[in-house]
């Protein structure tokens, strides 16, 4: 310590509510003190911003970290900040990360068991599915276990269990593993001892492992509708905590969650796992956020652990791929809300011709819903809000959710008022899935040139993320960056179903690179990351180009949206824009 004052003792009196001794004993570079003798109540402040408190005297004693070591605004109690601490180093550095995942399991009572036994196909299906989850931007997978499958051959089941967990961990994924399946294991509380034997056998080696997001008591155990299942889950909670005191616990999933289920699980879970499917009776999904029904009943975070729709001949069929993509779009909106931890799609790949829920067919062909899924958030907008409130750098975040207008787009909630450099821009309502949303659009444009909607960011080094609905007949739109005037800017263009990176200097266009990415249907998402002369271009979350162009790029500070006039029929029929985010980078590329 510097400027130290040495005294033998300080005694505080008169404060009856806090009479126990405590000492601030200085600072460490990181972590708790590793040497020296300390007393209960001593605390140390790390130079990396953490506080540790001595809870048992000794040399060096026993120390615990205060809180979770991170800042969390009070209004984010139902966001996912809490899961980002002490579990996975790659995700721990991401503010307010959300779960974006897929289920790697099968439908049906018999196939759910044989998936682990006679039909277990590691090289042909399971390993490719886990690797594929990483390729489409997942940070989490969920796997349904089976007690019946375990009971037939415990050693073989354990080998396969470890194979799945070890491989997913090696790829940086988090895991939610469900022990018992309510649909095919016929769970009863009288089997408690057998279930406990299985849990101890499988989980002991994984206690405290950074890759485990949560253990799930069982898939779709309706503890709110069955006294025996509530007894079972309560007993499982006691048995799990007897040998694993730290791993998060979850449960509660049901195809149509009841309020009774939420209440029953409240004291038994760290977060709720709810499942939603397009059943005719499930009016909870019609035009509202279904989580609004449940969040008033709990202070625990809520995860959508399963959602999906079928184009096969079996249950939950919604017609065709376009309908499934619309269903995914609805849940993309729900996953983005502050009351949701994120979402896990059912499922990565089709089972068979009856159950075609997959993001991919059995032949490995991507479904339309995949484009929607790849736009699911992996962090919450609250993080961008924090960037504005707690950093000096400007940030733009606008979802255009304001009054309809044919003459102005109004003022962005974060980032001020955009400037319509050319053309008349407005706000209108557009139908998406089962609800409508406000979007920005070009009302009328100059028929001979470009049209710009620009925000001032006060820096040329930015990340620009744009979500839009491209006109499927003709489109020529995208992101404009480092705009100086109509003759000088950088542009990521979506035209004729491909992306092109174009630099305009003194009125002359130079195509840096063309024919990137591919066709985007109802919803598109593109991103540019700029650092000096280096540019990265993304379609959805996939980097399609990285370059340091030879064309000089002045560090101009206005960025936004560009539309070529051919994209629009005035007032209707053109590309529309759902969200733009312009953020100041906190790290280099």
Residue pairs with C-beta under 8 A, 6 or more apart in sequence:
1 26
1 27
12 19
20 41
21 39
21 40
21 41
22 41
22 42
22 43
23 39
23 41
23 42
23 43
24 42
24 43
24 44
24 45
25 33
25 38
25 42
25 43
25 44
26 44
26 45
27 44
27 45
27 46
27 47
28 44
28 46
28 47
28 52
29 46
29 47
29 48
30 46
30 47
30 48
30 50
31 46
31 50
31 52
32 44
32 52
32 60
32 63
32 65
33 44
33 52
33 60
33 61
33 63
34 60
35 59
35 60
36 59
36 60
37 57
37 58
37 59
37 60
37 61
38 54
38 57
38 58
38 59
38 60
38 61
39 54
39 57
39 61
40 54
40 55
40 56
40 57
40 61
41 53
41 54
42 53
42 54
42 61
43 51
43 52
43 53
43 54
43 66
44 51
44 52
44 63
45 51
46 52
49 69
50 65
50 66
50 69
51 65
51 66
51 67
51 69
52 63
52 64
52 65
52 66
53 63
53 64
53 65
53 66
54 61
54 62
54 63
55 61
55 62
55 63
55 64
56 62
68 81
68 82
68 85
68 86
69 85
70 81
70 84
70 85
71 386
71 390
72 81
72 82
73 382
73 386
75 338
75 382
76 96
76 338
76 380
76 382
77 299
78 295
78 299
78 301
78 302
78 338
78 339
78 340
79 96
79 301
79 338
79 341
79 380
79 382
80 96
80 97
80 98
80 99
80 301
80 341
80 342
80 380
81 95
81 96
82 301
83 97
83 99
83 213
83 248
83 271
83 301
83 341
84 91
84 92
84 94
84 95
84 96
84 97
85 92
86 92
86 210
87 174
87 210
87 211
87 212
87 213
88 172
88 174
88 210
88 211
89 210
90 172
91 97
91 139
91 174
94 378
94 379
95 379
95 383
95 386
96 379
96 380
96 382
96 383
96 386
97 139
97 378
97 379
98 335
98 340
98 341
98 342
98 377
98 378
98 379
98 380
99 139
99 140
99 174
99 213
99 303
99 341
99 342
99 343
99 344
100 137
100 138
100 139
100 140
100 335
100 342
100 343
100 376
100 377
100 378
101 133
101 138
101 139
101 140
101 141
101 142
101 174
101 176
101 342
101 343
101 344
101 345
102 129
102 133
102 136
102 138
102 141
102 142
102 344
102 345
102 346
102 347
102 348
102 359
103 141
103 142
103 143
103 144
103 306
103 344
103 345
103 346
103 347
103 348
104 126
104 129
104 130
104 133
104 141
104 142
104 143
104 164
104 347
104 348
105 112
105 115
105 142
105 143
105 144
105 347
106 112
106 115
106 119
106 351
107 314
107 347
107 351
107 355
107 357
108 184
108 351
108 355
109 183
109 184
110 184
111 119
111 351
112 144
112 146
112 181
112 183
112 184
113 146
113 148
113 149
113 184
114 149
115 146
115 149
116 145
116 146
116 149
116 150
116 157
116 160
117 149
117 152
117 153
117 156
117 157
120 126
120 160
122 160
122 163
125 349
126 164
127 167
129 348
129 349
130 141
130 164
130 167
130 168
130 171
130 173
131 171
132 348
132 349
132 360
133 141
133 173
133 348
134 171
134 172
134 173
136 359
136 370
136 373
136 374
137 374
137 378
137 540
137 541
137 542
138 173
139 172
139 173
139 174
139 378
140 173
140 174
140 175
140 176
140 213
140 342
140 344
141 168
141 173
141 174
141 175
141 176
141 344
142 175
142 176
142 177
142 178
142 216
142 305
142 306
142 344
143 164
143 175
143 176
143 177
143 178
144 178
144 181
144 219
145 161
145 177
145 178
145 179
145 180
145 181
146 180
146 181
146 184
146 185
147 179
147 180
147 181
147 185
147 187
147 191
147 194
147 195
147 198
148 184
148 185
149 157
150 157
150 158
150 198
150 202
151 194
151 198
154 198
154 201
158 201
158 202
161 177
161 202
162 205
165 175
165 177
165 206
165 211
165 212
168 174
168 175
168 211
169 175
169 209
169 211
173 211
174 211
174 212
174 213
175 211
175 212
175 213
176 213
176 214
176 215
176 216
176 250
176 273
176 305
176 344
177 212
177 215
177 216
178 216
178 217
178 218
178 219
179 195
179 198
179 199
179 202
179 215
179 216
179 217
179 218
179 236
180 187
180 195
180 217
180 218
180 219
180 221
181 187
181 218
181 219
181 220
182 218
182 219
182 220
182 221
182 222
182 229
183 219
183 220
185 218
187 195
187 218
187 221
187 229
187 232
188 228
188 232
189 228
189 229
189 231
189 232
189 235
191 232
192 232
192 235
192 236
192 239
195 232
195 236
195 239
196 236
196 239
199 236
199 239
199 240
200 243
203 215
203 240
203 243
203 244
204 243
206 212
206 247
207 243
207 244
207 246
207 247
208 244
208 246
208 247
212 247
213 248
214 247
214 248
214 249
214 250
214 270
214 271
214 273
215 240
215 244
215 247
215 248
215 249
215 250
216 249
216 250
216 251
216 253
216 273
216 305
217 232
217 233
217 236
217 237
217 249
217 250
217 251
217 268
218 233
218 236
218 251
219 253
220 253
220 254
220 255
220 275
221 229
221 232
221 233
221 251
221 253
222 229
222 254
222 258
222 261
223 229
223 230
223 232
223 233
223 251
223 252
223 261
223 264
223 265
223 268
224 230
224 258
224 259
224 260
224 261
224 262
224 263
224 264
224 265
225 258
225 260
225 261
230 264
233 251
233 264
233 265
233 268
234 268
237 249
237 268
240 249
248 270
248 271
249 268
249 269
249 270
250 269
250 270
250 271
250 272
250 273
250 303
250 305
251 265
251 268
251 269
251 272
251 273
252 261
252 262
252 264
252 265
252 269
252 272
252 273
252 274
253 273
253 274
253 275
253 305
253 306
254 261
254 274
254 275
255 275
255 276
255 277
255 279
255 282
256 276
256 277
256 279
256 281
256 282
256 284
257 274
257 275
257 276
257 294
259 293
259 294
259 297
262 272
262 294
262 297
262 298
263 297
265 272
266 297
266 298
266 300
269 300
270 300
270 301
271 300
271 301
271 302
271 303
271 341
272 294
272 298
272 300
272 301
272 302
272 303
273 303
273 305
274 291
274 294
274 302
274 303
274 304
274 305
275 304
275 305
275 306
275 307
275 346
276 282
276 284
276 285
276 290
276 304
276 306
276 307
276 331
277 306
277 307
277 308
277 309
277 316
277 346
278 285
278 309
278 316
278 318
278 327
279 316
284 290
284 293
285 330
285 434
286 434
287 434
287 435
288 435
289 333
289 334
289 337
289 339
290 334
291 302
291 334
291 337
291 339
291 340
292 339
294 302
295 302
295 339
301 341
302 339
302 340
302 341
303 340
303 341
303 342
303 343
303 344
304 331
304 334
304 335
304 340
304 341
304 342
304 343
304 344
305 344
306 344
306 345
306 346
307 327
307 331
307 343
307 344
307 345
307 346
308 316
308 324
308 327
308 345
308 346
308 347
308 357
309 316
309 317
309 318
309 323
309 324
309 327
309 357
310 316
310 317
310 318
310 355
310 356
310 357
311 317
311 318
311 319
311 320
311 321
311 323
311 324
311 356
312 350
312 352
312 353
312 354
312 355
312 356
312 357
313 353
313 354
314 354
314 355
316 357
318 324
318 327
321 367
321 368
321 369
322 368
324 367
324 368
324 369
325 367
325 368
325 369
325 371
325 372
325 521
325 522
326 432
326 433
326 522
327 369
327 433
328 345
328 369
328 372
328 373
329 372
329 432
329 433
329 522
329 523
330 432
330 433
330 434
330 435
331 343
331 376
332 343
332 372
332 373
332 375
332 376
332 377
333 432
333 433
333 435
334 340
334 343
335 342
335 343
335 376
335 377
336 377
336 380
336 381
338 380
338 381
338 382
342 376
342 377
342 378
343 376
345 359
345 369
345 373
346 357
347 357
347 358
347 359
348 358
348 359
348 360
349 358
349 359
349 360
349 361
349 362
349 364
350 356
350 357
350 358
350 360
350 361
350 362
351 357
351 358
352 362
358 367
359 366
359 367
359 369
359 370
359 373
360 366
360 367
360 370
361 367
368 521
371 520
371 521
371 523
371 540
372 523
374 525
374 540
374 541
374 542
375 467
375 523
375 525
375 540
378 541
381 397
384 395
384 397
384 414
384 581
384 583
385 397
385 414
387 393
387 395
387 583
387 584
388 394
388 395
388 397
388 414
391 584
393 458
393 459
393 584
394 415
394 456
394 457
394 458
394 459
394 584
395 414
395 415
395 457
395 581
395 582
395 583
395 584
396 412
396 414
396 415
396 416
396 455
396 457
396 559
396 580
396 581
396 582
396 583
397 412
397 413
397 414
397 415
397 580
397 581
397 582
398 412
398 413
398 414
398 415
398 418
398 440
398 579
398 580
398 581
399 438
399 578
399 579
400 409
400 427
400 438
400 439
400 440
400 577
400 578
400 579
401 437
401 438
402 410
402 427
402 438
403 410
403 427
404 426
404 427
404 428
404 429
404 438
405 426
405 427
406 424
406 426
406 428
406 443
406 571
407 424
407 426
407 443
408 420
408 425
408 426
408 427
409 418
409 420
409 425
409 426
409 427
409 440
409 453
410 417
410 427
411 417
412 418
412 455
415 455
415 457
415 582
416 455
416 456
418 425
418 453
418 454
418 455
418 560
419 452
419 453
419 454
419 455
419 456
419 558
420 451
420 452
420 453
420 454
421 451
421 452
421 453
421 454
421 483
421 486
422 445
422 446
422 449
422 450
422 451
422 452
422 486
423 442
423 443
423 444
423 445
423 446
423 451
423 452
423 453
423 563
423 565
424 442
424 443
424 444
424 445
425 440
425 441
425 442
425 443
425 451
425 453
426 440
426 441
426 443
427 438
427 439
427 440
427 441
428 438
428 439
428 441
428 576
429 436
429 437
429 438
429 439
430 436
430 437
430 438
430 439
430 469
430 576
432 522
437 578
439 469
439 576
439 577
439 578
440 453
440 561
440 576
440 577
441 568
441 574
441 575
441 576
441 577
442 451
442 563
442 565
442 567
442 568
442 574
442 575
443 570
443 571
444 568
444 570
444 571
445 451
445 563
445 565
445 567
445 568
445 570
446 565
447 565
448 565
449 486
449 565
450 486
450 562
450 563
450 564
450 565
451 562
451 563
451 564
451 565
452 480
452 483
452 486
452 560
452 561
452 562
453 560
453 561
454 480
454 483
454 558
454 559
454 560
455 558
455 559
455 560
455 580
455 582
456 557
456 558
457 557
457 558
457 559
457 582
457 584
458 557
459 555
459 557
459 584
460 481
460 482
460 530
460 553
460 554
460 555
460 556
460 557
461 530
461 531
461 532
461 555
461 584
461 585
462 481
462 529
462 530
462 559
462 582
462 583
462 584
462 585
463 527
463 528
463 529
463 530
463 581
463 582
463 583
463 584
463 585
464 479
464 481
464 527
464 528
464 529
464 530
464 559
464 580
464 581
464 582
465 525
465 526
465 527
465 579
465 580
465 581
465 582
465 583
466 478
466 479
466 525
466 526
466 527
466 561
466 577
466 579
466 580
467 523
467 524
467 525
467 577
467 578
467 579
467 580
468 477
468 523
468 524
468 525
468 526
468 561
468 575
468 576
468 577
468 578
469 522
469 523
469 524
469 575
469 576
469 577
469 578
470 477
470 494
470 520
470 524
470 575
471 567
471 568
471 573
471 574
471 575
472 521
473 573
474 566
474 567
475 494
475 495
475 496
475 567
475 575
476 493
476 494
476 495
476 563
476 564
476 566
476 567
477 493
477 494
477 495
477 561
477 562
477 563
477 564
477 567
477 575
478 491
478 492
478 493
478 494
478 495
478 499
478 526
478 561
478 562
479 491
479 492
479 526
479 527
479 528
479 559
479 560
479 561
479 562
480 489
480 490
480 491
480 559
480 560
480 561
480 562
481 489
481 490
481 491
481 492
481 528
481 530
481 559
482 489
482 490
482 530
482 553
482 554
482 555
482 556
482 557
482 558
482 559
483 489
483 556
483 558
483 559
483 560
484 554
484 556
484 558
487 504
487 505
487 506
487 507
488 504
488 505
488 506
488 554
488 556
489 504
489 556
489 562
490 501
490 502
490 503
490 504
490 528
490 530
490 535
490 553
491 501
491 502
491 503
491 504
491 562
492 499
492 500
492 501
492 502
492 526
492 528
492 537
493 499
493 500
493 501
493 502
493 562
494 520
494 524
494 526
495 564
497 518
497 519
497 520
498 514
498 515
498 516
498 517
498 518
498 519
499 515
499 516
499 517
499 526
499 537
499 539
499 544
499 545
500 511
500 513
500 514
500 515
500 516
501 511
501 512
501 513
501 514
501 516
501 535
501 537
501 545
501 547
501 549
502 509
502 510
502 511
502 512
503 509
503 510
503 512
503 549
503 551
503 553
504 510
505 551
505 552
510 551
512 535
512 547
512 549
512 551
513 545
513 547
516 537
516 539
516 544
516 545
517 539
517 542
517 544
518 539
520 539
523 578
524 539
525 539
525 540
526 537
526 538
526 539
527 536
527 537
527 538
528 535
528 536
528 537
528 538
529 535
529 536
529 538
529 585
529 589
530 553
531 585
531 588
531 589
533 548
533 549
533 552
533 553
534 546
534 547
534 548
534 589
535 545
535 546
535 547
535 548
535 549
535 553
536 543
536 545
536 546
536 589
537 543
537 544
537 545
537 546
538 544
546 589
559 582
560 580
560 582
561 577
561 580
563 574
563 575
567 574
567 575
568 574
568 575
